[in-house]
Amino acid sequence: MKSRTREGGSRFLLGVLIVGVPLLLALLGPLFAGEPGPRAASFTAGGGHWLGTDFVGRDVWRQVLLGGRSVVLVALAATVLAYVVALPLGLASALTHRGWLEELLMRPLDVLLAVPSLLMILLVAAVFTPGAVGLALLVALVNIPDAARIVRATAAEAAARPAVEALRMQGESWWRTAVGYVGRSATRTLAADAGVRFTGVLYLVATAAFLGVGVEPDAADWAVMVDRNRTGLFVQPWAVVVPALLIVALTMGGNLLVDSALDHRKRRQK
Amino acid sequence: MNTESVAEIDGLRVEVGGRAIVDGVRLRVRPGTVTALVGASGSGKTTTGLALLGEYPHGARVTGEVRTPEGLVGYVPQHPGAVLNPVRRVGALLWDIARTQVRHLPRRERGEAARERVLEALAAAQLPDGAEMLTRYPHQLSGGQQQRVVLAQALLLGARVVVADEPTTGQDAVTKRHVVERFAALRRTGIAVVLLSHDLDVVRALADEVLVMREGKVVESGPAARLWSAPRHPWTAALLAADGAVEPVEPDDGEGEVVLRTSPFTARHGRTTVLRAPALTLRTGESLAVVGRSGSGKTTLARCLAGLHRHHDGTLLLDGSPLPRSLRARGREQLAAVQYVFQDARAAFDEHRQVLDQVARTAVRLRGLDRGAALAEAVSTLAGLGLTEEVVRRRPGRLSGGELQRAALARALLARPRVLICDEITSGLDTVTRRGLLDALGTLRRERGELCLVLITHDLDTAALTSRIAVLDAGETVEEGSTRTVLTGPQHPFTRALLGKEAAVGVTPSGR
């Protein structure tokens, strides 16, 4: 048991470390970026530039410092927002005994589910040219159907338990039954889903940025950096590798953290 | 060391969180005998039994010596369905084991040899028509057949010791007799059976050696015959005494005020009609037992009354005013008036919150008490049922089944119900705990004269506690009358069968 605790602990530390680097860079990076220096030649290494220069001759390190905030914030906001809508929808449809209400809540989402998310984003982007906030809303919207279905499926199992009937027998409020018991029982599955979903959202936000939705074509943004600098990949790889690694670290570390947090809770409950 | 024994436990002590759940247990298992561990739930039977398999609770500190035979020890859990992979056929489950044993044969002969071994094991596990079982999935088997498939797995592995955990719990009389025959046959093949049970009928019919456990210690052990005729320890005596039948109570005079009245109704599950209930009239101070085998519709009847099953066409009248069919449409007072205690107490509690809080919530929600007053009342009600505050401050996972069932009863009682419906609340409990719970219900009837009690049960001992009995078979009420009349002079053949078969377990030859 001791060794397992230590293993869980080290996984937690590893997760913190892996997720901490990109997160700190993203959130605090802009504070240390400083003033833009004069532009140098494109795709050069050295010359006072730590990680070389990018496709228009800007310092890559400075771009890295500046470029995380938009990706991370948009992805986080989109994930949270998706759940804010999906949780009440899923819980309500799992706990109701009225078939029509469940249909009313879930059926429209199925329609949304049928449209490929990237296509949807590109379509809307073509009409509205959204900014960062618009992108977050859009990505949240395409994630709501999946998230709501998972919430409902997980909650439906918990909602069918005698414990819920017993709570109703006690005249317990909807809120306490839904959130206090059903929601809580579903936490493990939902946390695992949130980890995966965050990864998916990050991918979607990065892809959207990569395709030029929600950000300027030369913006300081990790995803945009990967896209714009890939022409110089063999001349000056850092401009692509560093932002790409940071995005990977963010998703991987996030999943590790969620896993070890769940393990910890499970052990405590035993 | 006794050379005869195939497995031994010596001075076993298992500690979890500083509390010893098994302490100084000594056990000898000899081939071709049945060793029974009896005791109340939470007495350490299962922990001792699992120690033979080398399994201990999570984070346990274990001292002592456990010697098991070469080859594996078989384990037949209480719910055998849970250990069979639901997506694989029985044949595949057994084949996996058999295949590893025929590796030494030439490739061509392997298939035939494995098949032979599988069928042999099934026959030894009392499934003579085994060939036809092989293509079925576990869920297509009855509980008894699942039990035998698990047994066949153990035998195929060459187990010389089989640990059976509560093999008869929650079964009706007919099924119980089959289980007894099954293990008796196993014993004849020279396999040692360790029986963990609180069902004394089964222990009496099977055991050669009995160990009586209490709070982790063996209080008495010896040959079954001696133990039964002359128990030395007072606890053994109490355990045996609690096993007797209850005297039927005097029938009520039917003078109580009518609390709940129903029209005759039929209840459906989807499109299938599962119950045709007659008009029911429940009066204050009365108690009604609804008796029947599993699947007879008795739980559905109870759930209809409680508002948990709303697909029926009856009208319920509480004090003459209509009571909504669904729980969700019932108001506070209506909810409080009709309370229901669930069969599976563990599933009916939220595993994340401490029991006391959950019990007290009834008084907060249904009677508008503040939290402090509700907690105080919960503590005193629970204490009245024999649960100390220290116990109920824990989470449900750390309470035994009997303790949880009493807590569930307290939870319903805090609503001050007029009608209390108890669904099979004594099934799955050992004799002492069951007697304790029945006594508590008896006390309740005396102390709360206005309470109307409805007991759903398949156990006629429990039914004897009530004043009126309704017998259900396949969704129809076949007999209804005062308890004394029904138990002493049953009119319907089904009731007679139920009574006759109840007696049958006791007379099964012990095979010694």
Chai-1 contact restraints between the chains, C-beta under 6 A:
chainA,res_idxA,chainB,res_idxB,connection_type,confidence,min_distance_angstrom,max_distance_angstrom,comment,restraint_id
A,M1,B,G59,contact,1.0,0.0,6.0,A-B,restraint_1
A,R161,B,A347,contact,1.0,0.0,6.0,A-B,restraint_2
A,P162,B,F342,contact,1.0,0.0,6.0,A-B,restraint_3
A,P162,B,A347,contact,1.0,0.0,6.0,A-B,restraint_4
A,P162,B,A348,contact,1.0,0.0,6.0,A-B,restraint_5
A,A163,B,A348,contact,1.0,0.0,6.0,A-B,restraint_6
A,A163,B,D350,contact,1.0,0.0,6.0,A-B,restraint_7
A,E165,B,L308,contact,1.0,0.0,6.0,A-B,restraint_8
A,A166,B,A348,contact,1.0,0.0,6.0,A-B,restraint_9
A,R168,B,L327,contact,1.0,0.0,6.0,A-B,restraint_10
A,M169,B,Y340,contact,1.0,0.0,6.0,A-B,restraint_11
A,Q170,B,R361,contact,1.0,0.0,6.0,A-B,restraint_12
A,Q170,B,T362,contact,1.0,0.0,6.0,A-B,restraint_13
A,Q170,B,R365,contact,1.0,0.0,6.0,A-B,restraint_14
A,G171,B,R332,contact,1.0,0.0,6.0,A-B,restraint_15
A,G171,B,L335,contact,1.0,0.0,6.0,A-B,restraint_16
A,G171,B,R365,contact,1.0,0.0,6.0,A-B,restraint_17
A,G171,B,L366,contact,1.0,0.0,6.0,A-B,restraint_18
A,E172,B,R365,contact,1.0,0.0,6.0,A-B,restraint_19
A,Y181,B,D350,contact,1.0,0.0,6.0,A-B,restraint_20
A,R184,B,H352,contact,1.0,0.0,6.0,A-B,restraint_21
A,K270,B,H58,contact,1.0,0.0,6.0,A-B,restraint_22
